[in-house]
Amino acid sequence: MGRLTTHILDTANGCPASGVTINLFSVGEDGKLIAINSVVTNSDGRCDSAVLDGGAFGIGVYELQFHVGAYFKDGSVSGAPAFLDIVPVRFGISAAEEHYHVPLLISPFGYSTYRGS
């Protein structure tokens, strides 16, 4: 059985991003988001278990929403919102038996992602 995992690295501070909420949605054919799971990163910037696995893991289009605004709020100007708030990453799963790892590299003003291993 395949599974979906993720982690977040704070590239501005050179550390894992802990305490970040991540929501997972499936994307319907009509584009509507259907909530599947919500997790919070641990002190290593990872989730304690797979974000999606078992019978729920299947072929389709999904979206991870990384709530980084709250993570960076402490470093922003007092009273001002963070530049990035929720970072959405929409991706497709085409092989239900494979491991999909979708990491996020984040800074206060930019981000990148890729399919990891």
N, C-alpha and C positions, 0 to 999 in steps of 0.2 A: 504494500500500500504506500502511496505517496504521502507527502506532507509539505506544509508551507511553514517556513521559519523566517525570522527577520532579526535584525539588530540595528542599533543606531550608534554611530560614532560622531562625537562633537569634534570636528576638525579644527575649529578655532581655538579650542582649549586643550586639544590633544588628549581627550578622555572619552570613555563611554558616556552616553547620555542616559542617565538613570531617571526613573520616575516619569517617563513619557507615556501617555496613553496612546494606544494604537487601536483603531477600530477597523474591522474587516467587514466588507460588504460583497455580496455577489451583485453583478450588474445584469439586470434582466434585458431581454431583447428590446424592450421599450425604453431602455436606458435608466430605468428606476433602480435605486439602490435598495438592497434587502440586507438588513443587518444580520451578521452571522456570529461575530465574536468581538470581544473587547479585552485587551490585555494591557499591562503596564510593564515597562522595562525595569529590570533589576539593576543592581549596582554595576553589573558588567555590560549594561546597555542591551541585554538580551531578554527574551521572554523565558519564563521558567518551563514552558512546554511549547509544543508546536501551536501556531496560530490556527491551523486547520489540519486535520488528519482524519484517519479512519474512513468510515462510510460517508462522511460529509465532504471529503476531498474528492473533487471530480473536475472533469473538463468544463471549461467555461471562462467567463471574464470576471475578474475580481478587482476590488479597489481597497488598498490600504490607506487609511487616513492617519497620518502622524501628527499629533497635537504638540507641535514644538513651540508654539507661542508662549505657553505657560512656562516651558523649560527656560526660554531665553528672557522672560519678563524681568527677572532679577537683574539682568545686565543692561536693560534698556534705560532710557531717560525716564525719570520719575513721571508717572502719569501718562506716558506715551505708549501706544501699542507697539509690540514687536513687529518688525518688518514682515516676517513669516509667521503665520498663525497655524493653519492646518495645511500640511503638505500631502496632496493626494497622489498616489501612484497606482495607475490603472494598468493591468497586465492580464495576459491570457495564459491559461493552463491548458496544454494540448496533450499531455501524457499523464494520466492519473496514477501511474506507478512510479513516477519520478519525484525526487526531492526538489522543490523550488525554494530558493533562499533569496529574499529580496531585501538587501540591506539599504540603509539610508546613511549617507555621509552629509552632515549638516553643519552649517555655520549660521550666524545671525542673518546673513544676507544672501545665502545661496545654498544649494543642495545638489547632490547627484545620487544616482542609484544604478543598479545593474543586477543581472541575474548571477548570483553567487553560487557557491557549491556547498 
